[in-house]
Every structure is written in structure tokens, then in C-alpha cells.
Amino acid sequence: AQLVAGQIRAALSECRPKAVKVGMVREPETIESVAGLISGISHRVMVPSIINSEGGRMLQPQAVDAWMKYLVPLATLLILKVSEAEIMLGHAISTADQMLDAARELHDLGADAVLLRGGHVQDDYLTALLSDGDRHHFFTSKNTSGWLRHGVSGAMSSAIAARFALGDTTEQAVANAHSYVHSRIV
């Protein structure tokens, strides 16, 4: 926790970023420390990375609890796979209505907006949901193998943070990042 906090402090002493992306942080003490240091940054993209691209568990329950307590409430945009939202919320999510309900629950935990990725609500289609608590938009793609490749989530979340830094709204940032990732990776 001290090493990570020192790196963040060093970066913040040189510049004041407009956006930050927080990826997989595994230790509860580190999660709490990160939250205290980034709370003043305008746009915070949170990507807990609870499950890897092969479906293996990467975060222990204590770390998930710390994410929910310290980082989810700071999220300008919380990005989760549907399977990760199931772990956070403790229930299955398999329909479009359940994705909407899950997004509302995550919004109620403090996230300004939620991007749920990887819902299989239609045969042979991959579905994502962007919701800010009031409005929502579903995205679908037939290219399930392209969107499920290793590294796509990291590229997408980094592109979203970059678009926030350029002044995009949440919807614009997600749409622009989606277009970029689709054309370059997927």
C-alpha cells in the first residue's frame, strides 16, 4: 500500500490529471489508500478485474468488499463483466431486465455510471449496458470472440479514461472508446 500510494503521490506532484483509471488492486489496505488519493480527480474509471478473461477468480472476497466500500462510490464510470457484477451483488444476472436492475444497484452504491459487459441475453450476441441510473443504452455485438479476447477490457477502459481527459461526457467517452477498440482490436 505504501509503495502504490508513493507512486500516486509522485505522479500527482508533477501534474493534476483530468482522469484516472484504477485497475486490478488486490489488497484492501491498498484499495483504501488509492481511494484517498484519487478522490479529487474529476473522472475516475474503476475496473476491479475480479475475474480474468478465462473465468478465473483474481480478487479475494475481502478485496471485493474493499472495492465496494472505497472505490465504487468514487466511480465516474464503473466497468464490470456481468459475472463480476454477480459476485459483487450476490445474485445471477442473465436477462436485460436483470442487467438494468444490477446497474441500478451498483449506481445505488455510489457509481455515477455503470458499464456492464458480456451479458449473453440473446443467442450468439454479446450485450453491454451503459447506465447512469436514469438513462441506459444497450450495445450488442455478434463478434463475441473478438470482444472476449484478453486485453480488450483494459484497452477499452484506458480509452474511456483518455476520452474523459479530452472532455467527453460519459456517453461520448464510451462511444468513442468503443469505436476505437472495435476498429483496432476486435
Rosetta blueprint (number, residue, H / E / L):
1 A L
2 Q H
3 L H
4 V H
5 A H
6 G H
7 Q H
8 I H
9 R H
10 A H
11 A H
12 L H
13 S H
14 E H
15 C L
16 R L
17 P L
18 K L
19 A E
20 V E
21 K E
22 V E
23 G L
24 M L
25 V L
26 R L
27 E L
28 P H
29 E H
30 T H
31 I H
32 E H
33 S H
34 V H
35 A H
36 G H
37 L H
38 I H
39 S L
40 G L
41 I L
42 S L
43 H E
44 R E
45 V E
46 M E
47 V L
48 P L
49 S L
50 I L
51 I E
52 N L
53 S L
54 E L
55 G L
56 G L
57 R E
58 M L
59 L L
60 Q L
61 P H
62 Q H
63 A H
64 V H
65 D H
66 A H
67 W H
68 M H
69 K H
70 Y H
71 L H
72 V H
73 P H
74 L H
75 A L
76 T L
77 L E
78 L E
79 I E
80 L E
81 K E
82 V H
83 S H
84 E H
85 A H
86 E H
87 I H
88 M H
89 L H
90 G L
91 H L
92 A L
93 I L
94 S L
95 T L
96 A H
97 D H
98 Q H
99 M H
100 L H
101 D H
102 A H
103 A H
104 R H
105 E H
106 L H
107 H H
108 D H
109 L L
110 G L
111 A L
112 D L
113 A L
114 V E
115 L E
116 L E
117 R E
118 G E
119 G E
120 H E
121 V E
122 Q E
123 D L
124 D L
125 Y E
126 L E
127 T E
128 A E
129 L E
130 L E
131 S E
132 D L
133 G L
134 D L
135 R L
136 H E
137 H E
138 F E
139 F E
140 T E
141 S E
142 K L
143 N L
144 T H
145 S H
146 G H
147 W H
148 L L
149 R L
150 H L
151 G L
152 V H
153 S H
154 G H
155 A H
156 M H
157 S H
158 S H
159 A H
160 I H
161 A H
162 A H
163 R H
164 F H
165 A H
166 L L
167 G L
168 D L
169 T L
170 T H
171 E H
172 Q H
173 A H
174 V H
175 A H
176 N H
177 A H
178 H H
179 S H
180 Y H
181 V H
182 H H
183 S H
184 R H
185 I L
186 V L
